[in-house]
Each structure stands twice: as C-alpha cells, then as structure tokens.
Amino acid sequence: MSDYIYMLESHLSPDQNRVVADVQTAAAQAGMNVFLTGGAMRDMLAGFRIRDLDFVVEGNALKVAKAVSDGTGAQILSSDELRKSAELVFPSGVTAQVVMSHHEKHGRTGSKPQITPVTIQEDLRGRDFTCNAIALSLNKASRGLLLDPMNGLADIERRELRSVSSYGFYDDPSRLLRLARFQIRLEYGVEERTRMQVANAREAEVEKSIPARTLGEELKRISAEDKPAEILRVLDEYGLVTLFSPGLSGEKLNLAGVGRLEKIIRLLPEDTVSQAVRLGPFLYALTEKLTPKEKHALVAATNLHKPEVDLWQKLEVRAKKLESALRSARIRKASQVYHLVSAAKPDEVLFLMYHSGLKPVQERLKNYFQKHLLAIQEITPEEWASVEGKPGTPRYEKARHDFITKRLDRRAPRKPEPLPEPPPPPVVEVAARRGR
C-alpha cells in the first residue's frame, strides 16, 4: 500500500473512508479515472482535519455522482452542468464534491468562464494556490500516486500560500477572500510575489466583479471556519468585508459577538455543529448591530437563498418556544432537560447559548452538554442491547426513552453512615496515668 494511501486512510473517519471507496468504485465501473484533490489533500499533507472530500474525474463527473447517489442513498445537493460537477451529502453526514477535470478560460475579469475538459495535470495547473493543486490517484493502476505539478508540497512544508498563476486574482477575484480565509485557518504566510499580485488586483478593483452568489458561498464558508471572527478582522483590514454589506464597518462589524459565538461552538461536540447549524447563529451575530436596511443589503449583495435567509432571520422567533420550555419551573429532573434539548433543532440550541440572558436556560444547556450528554455517551453497547424492541419501532423508542430517563435520574447510592467515634477515656484515669 502506498504511504500516501495509508496517510489518507489514517486521517479520514470511517464514514469518510467509505465515501472514498464508494466514489472510487463508481468511477471504475464507469471506466473513468478519479483523483482526490484540493482541500482534502492539502489538509491531509499539512496535518489538519479533513473537512470535505473533493474528487476530480477525467470524464463526466455528473454520471459518477449519479451512480454514487443511486448506490449509497447520498443526496445531490446541487449540480453544475457547465463544469459537470455535483455536491453530495451522504446519509452519514459526510459531504463531497465530484467535478470534471477541466480548464477555465476567462474573457475578462469576473466573467463567466469557458469550460474545457482536460487531464488532471492540466486541471491542477489551473487552480488557485499551489497547496490546493495536489492530487492523489485512486485508480487501480496508479493508486496512491501523488501528483504535484506546481510543487505545492514544498509550499505546505514552508507554510506559505503561493498563487498558481500571475493572473489568478483577475480570473477569479473571489480568491482574494479565499486567501484571507486560508491565512487564518492554516496560519500560513503569503509569498512575496503573491502579495504583489494581490496589490495589483486591488488597485484594479477586481473585487467589484465578484458575483453575488459567490459572495454568499464565501460567507457560508467563513461561518463554518474555526476562527470566523479573525477571518472577518483580516477582511476588514483589507477593506473587503463591506462587499457583503456596506454596513459592516466600524462598530457595526460585530467581531466581539462572532468571537463569543466561536468560543461557544468550541465547547460543543463537533458532530452537533455542522455548517448548516452554524449558519443562522453566525449571520445573526454578524448582523446584530445592522439596521433592517443594512441587513437587506447583505441579502441582496450575497444572493442568499430564501431557506438560508430564514435560518438567520426567523431563528430568534423559532428559539423562543425552546427558551420558554427550558426556563419552566416544571423542569426539575436531568432527564427532562436531556429529552427537551436532544429533540430541539441544533441551531436553536446554539442560538440560545449565545443570545439568552436567562440564567436557568444557560445553566440547563450547560448541564446538558457537560453532564447529561456525557452520561448517555458512557452507556456501553451491551447496555443498549438490553433495551427491548426492534430499533426504529415505537416500542423500541419508548423503551429507549425510559432507559435514558432512569439512567439520568437514578440517585447516587447513599454513603454508609460513619461509625461513631469511641468515647474518650475517663479524665481520672488519664490524670492517674500522667502522675505515674
């Protein structure tokens, strides 16, 4: 087995490894070559957690994506007929992108590109930064072969961001936003020539050509980062954050609020705060100081879809019911808190942790994550097996509910009463002994 394949498998979760195998099988059955590329390779080689899986297919990637969806039950979230690409989410929650190996030619800055199918090597030479221009072959004849035509591995070792092309920021101005995001996430410096290219692109005001929907996608990616407040701070220094809304400047740019939300997220289990869960609370915190007109300007500038806007603008109203339930004096047992919070929508829970000023609400949410959830996670498979009924049936769900209730509400065994201390010896006897 290739060292890179071993490295990849050790960096991926079991669910991610299954997705890699499923895509590899689908591509082989379709007679197409497939490669793992982009952020997944960069994060693996740099020692970071792999967030998303990016696959490049030498051929019609939509056909491969459809085969994967049919075979695994994965949902195709979006597709791009121009680039022959699709974004999928698997039943396990793993997300992946499958895209055709292609070259993009731009007639002018920010214009719609002309797409041409090319080999994987040519595809990599058209990427944004060298650290993202690396691929790993998943094909039977060359499985584990590392492709690095732009010497991105050396830049990863130097912890440096270097643009692949001198015209990269002109071809795709959104790379200016991506550069700031990678700077903070990876803690990399920017190569000197790339800094000059950024300065030239900014002088030409190429950022004004970033499409609205691209701004929206980039804002969503920022919301999913571990340090969104720091990314926004850098974008503010670059004079780019107002692209999302002119109101996001000075004191109205709520970096303190986004930073507080960021700290709350760090305290929660990773599997409870997906990108979809973070988006609404992030947008709420980011725009908390904006006027309704300025919030409307953000929606227009980013072309956010209505469901995405609703996640943000209806969040406070949605969360009030959960807040009222959590503050109720009727909530007296740990199991009541657990069942209430575990059944709630995760973004509402996160929002209340950020926004609610009610002490009982904050204490109960804190206990849920720091005590009750941990107690349930400690239940062994053997104990779960003792729950009556077949998983998925009403009988089983009721038995499971009762099992959790008893586990959380059982009283700790009483400590045995301490034995009484022996009485002191008589004073006379002690005095007599002292006199001897």
N, C-alpha and C positions, 0 to 999 in steps of 0.2 A: 504494500500500500504506500502511495506517495506520502511524504512528510506533510505536504500541504493538505491532502485529504484528511489525514489524521488530525492536523491542527484545526481544520474546519469542523470536523465532527465533534471535537472536544469543546469547541466554542459555541456550538448550537445546542439548543434544548432538544429533548426527544421529539417534540412536536415539529420543530424546525427541520430536524433531520428527516422526518417522514415526508415533509413537503419537498425537500431536495430530491429524495428518492422518487416521489410521485412525478415531479416535473421531468426528471431525468428519464424515467420510463416512458412518459408520454412523448417526449421528443424523439426517443429512439424508435418507438413504434411508428412515428410519422416520418422517419428517415431524415431527421434534421439534427444538426449539431447544436448543442446548448452549452452555455457557459454561465457561471456565477460571476457577477461583475459589481462595479460601483461601490456603494457604501458598505455592503456586506463584506467585500474583500478588504476594503480599507480598514474597517473596524476589526476584522479578524487579525490582520497583519500588525495593527497598532495596539492590539490587546484590549480593545473596547468591547462592550456588549453589542452583539449584533441585533439590531432593531428590526429591520426589514430585509427581505430577500429579493435581490434584483437578478433576473435571468435574461440573458440575451440569446435569441435563437437565430441561426442563419437560415431564414425562411419565414413563412407566415406564422408569426407568433400567436395570432388570434386562434389559429387552428389548434395549436398546442394548448393554449389556455382553455379552449372549449373542451378538449379531451380531458384535461386535468379536472375541470369543473364537473364533468359528467361522471368521472371515475371516483371522485372524492367527496362530492357534495359541496365543494367550495363555491362561494358566491362571487360572480363577476361584478365588482362594484362600479367599474367604469371601463370604457374601451375607447381607443383612438384609432379610427380606421386609417388615418393618414400615416401614422407611424406603425400601424399593425401591432398595437400594444394593448394590454389589459391589466387591470389591477384586481387582485383577488383577495378574499378573506376566507380562510378555511374554518371548518367547524371548531377547531381548537383555538381559534383567535389569531393564528399566525397570518400575517399579511405578506403578499408577494406581488411583484410586478414582472410580467413576461412581455418582452418587447423585441421587435425585429431588429437585427443588426442593420444599422442604417447610417447614412451621412446626411447632414442638414446643410443646405446652402441658402444663405440669406441674401436677398437682393439689396436690402437696406436695413438699417438698424431697427431691430424690433419687428421686422416684417415677418409674415407667415413664411416658413421655410419650404424649400423644395426638397422632398424626401427621396433618397435613392438607396435601394438595398445594396449593402456592401458586405465584405468579410468582417470577421470580428476584429482583426488587426486595424482595419480602416475605421471601424466604429470607435475603437479606443482612442485613436488619434484625433477624433472629433469631440472628445469630452471636455469638461470644464477645467478640472485641476488634475495634475498628474497622479495624485493619491487616489483619484477615482477612476483612473484609466488603466486598471489592472483587472485581469480576468483569470478564472480557473476553469479548465476544461472538465466537463462532466461526461465526456464521451468515452465509449468503451476503448477505443484505440489509443487515446491520449489522456485518459482520466488522471487528474492530478497535475497536469502540465500548467505551469504559471506563465501567463502572457503579460509582459510589461514593456511595451514598445516605447513608452515615454519616461522610463526609469523612475516610476512613481515610488517603488520600494525604497530607493535611496532617499527620496524626499520625506517619506514616512520616518525613516531612521534619523533624518536631520530635524524632524518635527517642523516641517516647512511646507507652506502652501504655495504652489507654483502653477501659474496658468499654462494650459497646454498650448494655446495659440495667442499670438500677439493681438488678434482681433476678437478674442473670446468675449470681452465685455461689450463690444459693438454688436456682435452677432446675437448675444443673449444678455441684455442688461440686467436681468434678474440675478445674474451671477454675482453682482455687487452685494446683494442681500445675502446670498449663499455664502460668500466669502466671510462676512461678519459672523454668520452662524457657525461656520466651521472653525473660525478662530477661537471662539469661546468653547465650543464643545470639545474640540481636540486639544486646545491650549497650544496651538501651533503659531509660529510667526509667519509673516508674509514675505516671500522672496523679493529682493530689491527690484528686479525688473517688473515683477507683477505689480508692485506698488506704483511704479511709474505708469503702467498701463491703466491702473485704476484712476490715477490723477488725470490722465489724458481723456479717459472716458467720462469722468465727471465734468471736465472742462467743456466737453461736447454735449453735456446734459443728456446722456443716453438714457438715464433712469426715467426720463419722462416718457419713454417709449415702452415701458413695461406694461403689458396688457393687464387689465383689471383682474381677470380671473387668476393670472399668475401671481399677482399681489396677494390675492386671497389664499391661494395654495401655500404661499410662503409664510403668511401669517399663521396658518394652521400648523405648519411645521415648527414654527417658533413656539407655539403653545405646547408642543409635545416634547420640547427640549428640557433638559435637567436644569438649565440656568437661563430661563427666558428673560428675566429682568436684566441680566448682564448683556445679553444679545441686544435688547432694546436700547440699553445705555450706549453701546457701541454704535448702533444705527443712528441714535440721536447725535452722537459726536460727528458722525459722517454726514449729518443733515439728510438722512434717508427715511427716518421714521415717519415724517409727515407725509410720505407717499401714501400711507394707509389712511390718514385723515389730517388735514391742516391743524385740527385742534390738539393733536398730540405733541405739544411743545411746552416747555417751561414746567410750571407746577401742575399743569393738566396731564402731563405724562406720568401716570401713577406707578412709578417704578417701585415705590415702597409697598404698594398693595400687591403688585405682581410678585415681588420678592417674598412677601408674607405667605401668599398662596403657594409659592415654590417650596417654602420651608414645611408647610403642612403636608404637601404631597410627599416629601422625603420621609415623613413619619409613617406613611401608609404602605401596606403591602403592594408590591409592584403590580401584581395582577388585578388590582382594583382601580387603577388609574390609567386606563388606556387613553389614546389620543382623543377618542370620542368623549370620554368622561371629562377630560381636562378642558376641552374647547370652550364650553359655555362659561364655567367659572373664570377661565383666563380672560375671555373677552369682557366679562362683567368687571373684573378687576382693572383691566387695561383702560376701559372707558368710563370708569366710575365717576370721574370728575368732568366728563364732557357734557355739553348741553345736548338736548334731543336733536338739534340741527346738526351738531358735530358728529353724533352717532350715526345719523342718517348719511352723512358724507362718507363715513367709513364703509358703510354697507355699499354705497354706490361705487366707491373707489376700488373695492376689493371684489365686487360682484359675487358676494357670498350668496349661496342658495338659501331659499326660504327655510328649509329644515335646520340649516346651520345658524341662521339668524334667530330662529325660535329657541334653539338650545341656549342662547345667550339672553335674549330679551324676555322670554317667558319663564326664565329659571327662578327668579325671586318669587313669583306668584305660585309656581309649582311646588316650591320648597316649603311654603307656609303650612301646608297640611302636615307634613312630617315634623316641622318645628312645634306645632301645637300638640301633636301626639307625644313628642319627647319631653315636653315641659309639663305634661299632665301629672297630677298628684297620684293618679291611679297606677303609674309606673313605679312599682316597688321591688320587682324582682329582676335579677340578671337576665333570666330567660325572656322576659318581656322586652327588654332593650335589644337583646340579640335578634329575636324574631322580627321586631319592628325595623331595625336598621338593615338586616340582611335582605329583607324583602323590598327595601326602598331603592329608588334609582340612584346609582353611584354618584352622578353629578349633583344631585340634590344633597346628598350626604356631604360631599366635598364643599359645596356652596355654604351649607350651614356651619361647617367648621371654620370657614373663612369669614362669614358675614354675621352669624347670630351672636347677639350680645347677651343672651340668656344663659345664666350660669348652669342651671340644670341640664340644658341642652348640651352645652360644651362638656360637662362632666360625664354625661351618659355616652356621648360619642367617643370621648377619650377612653372610657371603660370598655366600650365595645371593641376598639382596636387593640388596646393594651392588655386586656384581661379576657373578655368573653371569647373573642375570635381565636386567641391563642389556646384557650382551654379546649375548644372544639377541634382545633388542628392537632392536638395531642391525642385524640381518640385513635386507637390502633385499628388496622383493617380487621382484626379478629373481633373487636368490639362492634364495628359497623356490621359485620356479618351476622351478628346476633339479632339485628333489627328484623322484625317479622315482615313478610310480604315480599313481593317482587318489585325491584326498583322501577319507578315510573308509574306505579299504580297508586290510586288514592289510599289504599290500605297501608302501603309502604310509607307514603308521605306522612300520614298521620302517626304511624309508629315512629318514624324518624323525628318528627316534631316532638313527640312525647319523650323520646330518648334524650334529645338535646335539652329539653326542659328539666328533666330530672338531673342530668349531668351538671347543669349550671346552677340549679337551685338547691342541690343537696348541701346539707350543713356539714361543716368540717367536724370530724369526731371530737367529742369533748375530751379535754385533757383530764387525766386522772387527778382526783383531789390530792393535794400534797399531804404527806403524813405529818401528824402533829409533832412538834419538836418535844423531846423529852424534858420534863421539868428540871429546873436547876437543883443542885444538891442543897440540903438544908444549910442554913447560914452557920449554925452552931458547929456542925461537923467541919465545915470549911475552916472556921476560926480555930478549931481544935487542931486541925492538921497544920495550920500555919504556925501554931505555937510549938510544934514538936521539933 
